Amino acid sequence: MLQGALAGLAAGGLYAVLAVCLTLMSRLVRVVNFAQAATGMVGSYLAVWLVVHTGLPELAATLGGILLGAGLSAGLGWIVCTWLAETDTGTRSAVTAAVLLLLISLSFILFGNKPQPFRPVLAGPAFQVGGVVVSQVTVATVGLAVLVALACRLLLGRTAVGVRLRALSERPTTAELLGIPAKPLSIAVWAGTGLVATLAISVVAPSQSNDPTSLAMLVVPASAAALLGGFRRLDLAVGGGLVLGVVEGAVAQSDHLSLVRYFLPLLFIVALLLWSQRKEVWDAAR
């Protein structure tokens, strides 16, 4: 059980990173980016293609893939900021859902529908806990999730750029009247989250199911983790991702419960939604 739980931390770290990105997108640019993992998937797939078909060194290919993921996300952000600036959050989020499906379809056309021959960015054990090996990938993803959350908190709370970003999220019209460059800052948020998401997926993909659909749909458990913090709190997004990964890993060790792990993110989302609406339900029952 402990082995499974610690193994699940690698996936949990990835969920946490993506959940932090989703939370930032929701807070700062008023969109739930359902294409968050899909842009990372395309970027990481490009890195594999560059290594296999052009002989490019792995490090250079990985950096190229990460930059592509950031560029795809920035391009999507530019489209949203240009033509959907005045729309509500639901409409903007629906566009990213369409982009999710588009990127999955394009990946089938460009790369096929089978897992790619990823070469590990990190490999081998980092340390042991009670005789159970903790991998370098686990340490990297958990560390990245915590680091990104802390860095974003410092950025938003203690820098001039952070003040401008918070002004845009809370009073966008007033911020623009004061001369704050809304569009460039918003696109920068899209690009930054795309870069972080692609980096995390590139690290974890060699040790996970890495077909296009599996990687793109990582947005589902990430959304479940972000929902724990109401798409507002970074600390709860990180905690939710890690807990979800640990529970999935532990459940996978049981022959009777192994299938349940595929439904855990959905159950997590339903439970959180019901809990968030408990007051209205109880008031109506009275």
Long-range contacts (C-beta under 8 A, 24 or more apart in sequence): 1-250, 1-253, 2-129, 2-130, 2-132, 3-132, 3-253, 4-249, 4-250, 4-251, 4-252, 4-253, 5-246, 5-247, 5-249, 5-250, 6-129, 6-132, 6-133, 6-134, 6-138, 6-246, 6-249, 7-138, 7-249, 8-245, 8-246, 8-247, 8-248, 8-249, 8-250, 8-252, 9-134, 9-138, 9-141, 9-142, 9-242, 9-245, 9-246, 9-249, 10-135, 10-137, 10-138, 10-141, 10-204, 10-207, 10-208, 10-245, 11-204, 11-208, 11-221, 11-245, 11-248, 11-249, 12-141, 12-142, 12-241, 12-242, 12-243, 12-244, 12-245, 12-246, 12-248, 12-249, 13-138, 13-140, 13-141, 13-142, 13-143, 13-144, 13-145, 13-200, 13-204, 13-241, 13-242, 13-245, 14-141, 14-200, 14-201, 14-204, 14-208, 14-218, 14-222, 14-241, 14-245, 15-218, 15-221, 15-222, 15-224, 15-225, 15-240, 15-241, 15-242, 15-244, 15-245, 16-141, 16-142, 16-145, 16-149, 16-225, 16-237, 16-238, 16-239, 16-240, 16-241, 16-242, 16-245, 17-141, 17-144, 17-145, 17-148, 17-196, 17-197, 17-200, 17-241, 18-197, 18-200, 18-218, 18-219, 18-222, 18-225, 18-241, 19-222, 19-223, 19-225, 19-226, 19-229, 19-237, 19-238, 19-240, 19-241, 20-145, 20-148, 20-149, 20-152, 20-196, 20-226, 20-234, 20-237, 20-238, 21-148, 21-193, 21-196, 21-197, 21-222, 22-219, 22-222, 22-223, 22-226, 22-231, 22-237, 23-226, 23-229, 23-231, 23-232, 23-233, 23-234, 23-237, 24-152, 24-189, 24-192, 24-193, 24-234, 25-189, 25-190, 25-193, 26-89, 26-226, 26-231, 26-232, 27-169, 27-231, 27-232, 28-165, 28-166, 28-168, 28-169, 28-186, 28-189, 29-77, 29-80, 29-81, 29-168, 29-169, 29-186, 29-189, 29-190, 30-89, 30-92, 30-169, 31-80, 31-89, 31-92, 31-93, 31-96, 32-89, 32-93, 32-96, 32-223, 32-231, 33-73, 33-76, 33-93, 33-96, 33-190, 33-193, 34-93, 34-96, 34-97, 34-99, 34-100, 34-219, 34-223, 35-73, 35-76, 35-96, 35-97, 35-99, 35-100, 35-103, 35-219, 36-73, 36-96, 36-193, 36-194, 36-197, 36-219, 36-222, 37-197, 37-201, 37-215, 37-216, 37-217, 37-218, 37-219, 37-222, 38-99, 38-100, 38-103, 38-104, 38-215, 38-216, 38-219, 39-69, 39-72, 39-73, 39-76, 39-103, 39-194, 39-197, 39-198, 40-69, 40-194, 40-197, 40-198, 40-199, 40-200, 40-201, 40-202, 40-215, 41-103, 41-107, 41-201, 41-212, 41-215, 41-216, 42-68, 42-69, 42-72, 42-103, 42-106, 42-107, 43-67, 43-68, 43-69, 43-70, 43-72, 43-194, 43-198, 43-201, 43-202, 44-69, 44-118, 44-198, 44-201, 44-202, 44-205, 44-215, 45-107, 45-110, 45-111, 45-116, 45-212, 47-202, 48-111, 48-116, 48-117, 48-118, 48-119, 49-111, 51-119, 52-117, 58-119, 58-121, 62-121, 62-202, 65-198, 65-202, 66-195, 66-198, 66-199, 66-202, 67-195, 68-198, 69-194, 69-195, 69-197, 69-198, 69-201, 70-191, 70-192, 70-194, 70-195, 70-198, 71-191, 71-194, 72-103, 72-194, 73-190, 73-191, 73-193, 73-194, 73-195, 73-197, 74-187, 74-188, 74-190, 74-191, 74-194, 76-190, 77-186, 77-187, 77-189, 77-190, 77-191, 78-187, 78-190, 80-190, 81-182, 81-183, 81-186, 81-187, 82-183, 85-182, 85-183, 100-216, 100-219, 103-216, 104-212, 104-213, 104-216, 107-212, 107-216, 108-212, 111-212, 113-211, 113-212, 113-213, 114-211, 115-209, 115-210, 115-211, 116-205, 116-210, 118-205, 118-206, 118-210, 119-206, 120-206, 120-207, 121-202, 121-203, 121-206, 122-203, 135-207, 137-203, 137-204, 137-207, 140-203, 141-200, 141-203, 141-204, 142-242, 144-196, 144-199, 144-200, 144-203, 145-238, 145-241, 145-242, 146-238, 148-196, 149-234, 149-235, 149-237, 149-238, 152-234, 153-234, 161-185, 165-189, 220-265, 220-266, 220-269, 221-245, 221-248, 221-264, 221-265, 221-268, 223-265, 223-269, 224-265, 224-266, 224-268, 224-269, 224-272, 227-268, 227-269, 227-272, 227-273, 228-272, 230-276, 240-268, 244-268
